[in-house]
């Protein structure tokens, strides 16, 4: 099972260790693209701060991120699983997993990134600010930039097992499973069901969507569950107490879509 996650905008503070070693990151086939994006981002942020903030979409309160990006080559790196914070990762709770569950997380989780393309949770990276939706001079839109490199690496990373794609749309743009990989890929929505004027209605949740997905992945890891097909995933989630519905069955070229239905959001 390979689980594709979005990153978080919030990041932990830099580590006290050595800087990132790009050549040592997993998915080595992304190395050349990583070096290009890293050089472009550091170059942008080492120049005019106002222009860099505009390109990166940073508010005045986040202008300090420009200087942090300028220092990425020397900033202390730490495991990506410690760098990413935010709702999904808070609910995923990697630090609270036991040794067996954490080892499964190291094998299964892949976090997408505007800067790094995608990283494993044990890849050592510095905190950064560069979303996939950024148009980074001179490379252009990062979602489009990453596609060729991803197409050359991700099918092999997916192997012959299930791909659970929990990415947001901006990060999904960087790699779209195709061919037979698409047929064993599952995307997921979180729907809240509630009664309005005596009628049950459903709506897509946003903020709590991340929380639910984080808890769902945590529960799979904690129980050591590694479903190998969409059907096995549905069974596993129902075993864990989730209410799951198949809203679209996959084909040889089209991913499955599951709906996780909740009544309370928290």
Secondary structure, 3 states (H helix, E strand, C coil): CEEEECCCCCECCCCCCCCCCHHHCCCHHHHHHHHHHHHHHHHHHCCCHHHHHHHHCCCHHHCHHHHHHHCCCCCCCEEHHHHECCHHHHHHCHHHCCHHHHHHHHHHEEEEECCCEEECCCCEECCCCCCCCCEECCCEEHHHHHHHHHHHHHHHHHCCCCEEECCCHHHHCCCCCCHHHHHCEEEEEEEEEEEECCEEEEEECCHHHHHHHHHHHHHHHHCCCCCCCHHHHHHHHHHCCCCEEEEECCCCCCCEEEEEEECCCC
